[in-house]
Amino acid sequence: MKAALAFVALSTAVILTLAAGYGPSRLCQGLVDLVGDKLEWRARSLAGPQGVNCGRVESGHDARDANDCVRKSLALGRAMRVRYEVHGIDSTGSTALVRSPQGHVYEIVLDGNPGHAGPTSLFQQRIAVKECSTELQIAPGGRLTCISDGRI
């Protein structure tokens, strides 16, 4: 019964969205915004339910508060996650730093629509996850990035 209701609700949303003049790419972006993308799901999974959410920094915005949260969480040995939006040549990408409850630090990079410009694809998005040392550096734009220690 719940599955049937969910199907009806989703079908109705799709029909209304298309009737309003939004194309399939806009619909897919809306679904990604609603449920999260691969980067969001992986970051939450790695940080665990008790992980501190240090926030999301939009491209061009001040990252100092988020960076301070990351540094404080690392110093206290807490699991945490932070997401940075980064403008590319033809699209916007995202990176995240995550510390797991076991103390591993990861950098996650999202390519939301490989080979194409435009919004994040519902099915084509890809992430790359690399394990890093706890030593961080400031990248252009003010976001934190890890210094790779060679492990993947």
N, C-alpha and C positions, 0 to 999 in steps of 0.2 A: 504494500500500500504506500509506504513512504517513497519507495523508488518510483512508483507511478506518479505520485504527486510532484516529485523532484523533476521528472521528465517533462511533465506538463508545464511546470513553472519555467524550466529552461527553454522549452519550445516556444512558449509565449514570449519570453524575453527576446529570443532570437527573431521571431516574427515582428515584434514591435520595433526592434532596433533596425531591422532591414527596411521596414515600412517607413521609418523616420528618415531614411535616406543615408544611413550609415552603411559603409561597405563592409565586406568580410574582415579586412585588416583592422578596422576600428572595433568591430565586434570582438575579434581575438584579443586586442589590446585591453578591452574592457574586462574580458574574462581573466586575463593575466593580472590586471590591477585588482580584481576581486579576490582571487585565490592565491596570488603571489607567483613569483617566477622560480626557476630552479635555484638561483642564487639564494633567495630568501629561504626556501625550504632546506637547502644544504646548510646554510648558516645556523638556522634554528636547530637543526639536527646535531650539528657539531658542538654548539654551545650548550645544548641541553636545556631542560625546562627551567633551571635556576640561573641560567646565563643572564648577565646584565645586558640590556639593550641600550647601547650607547647612541642609538639613533641613526638617522639617515641624513646625509649632507648632500644637498642639491649642488650641481655644478655651479661654480662661481660664488657660492656662499661661504661664509666664515666657518671653518672646521674646528676652531679652537676648543669649543665646549665638548664636542665629540672626541677630539684627540685627548683632552684632559681626562675624560671618562675612561678611555682605553688605557692610558698610562696608569691611572689609579687602579683599575681592575687588574692589570698585569702586576703592579707592585704588591697588591693584596692577594694575589694568587687566585683570583676569581675568574670563572668562565664569563666570557662576554662576546658581543658581536657589534660591529658597526658597518654601515654601508655608505659608500661614496658614489655619487653619480658623476660620470666623466664624459664630457663632450668629445666625440671623435670627429673625423672629417665629414662623414655622411650620416652619422647616427650617434645616439647616446649609449654609452656602455656603463657598466657598474662594476665596482670592486668591493670586496668586503674583507675585513680582518676578523678572525674568530679565534678565541682561546677556548679550548675544550676543558671540561672539568679535570681531565688527566694532565693538563698543563701544556698540551701541544698547541702551537700557534699556526694558523693557516691563513693564506691569502686566496680568495676566490675571485675569479674574473668571469663575468658574464658577457657573452656575445648573444644578444637577444634576437638577432635575425641574420645569421651568417650569410655573407655574399649579397645581401640586399640592404638597401636603406629603408628607413621606415620604422614602424612600431615593433615591439617585441612579438615574435611569432609564438603562437601557442605550442607548436610542435617542433619547431626547428631550433629553438634556443639551446645554447651549449654553455657549459661551465668548465673551467679548468681550476683545479684545486692543487695548491702546492703547500707543503709544510715548510715552515720558516723558523729561524731562530727568534728569540724574544726581542732581539735588537731591532728597533724600528728606525726609519728615516722619514723625513718629510719630502714628499714628491712635489712636483710643480702643481700649483693650485692649492697647496696647504694640506692636502690629505696625508695620512700616514700610510706607509707601505712597509712591508717587511724586507729584510735583507736575506735572500735565500741562503740556506746552509747546504744546498746541494741535494737534499732529500726531496722525493716527490711522493 
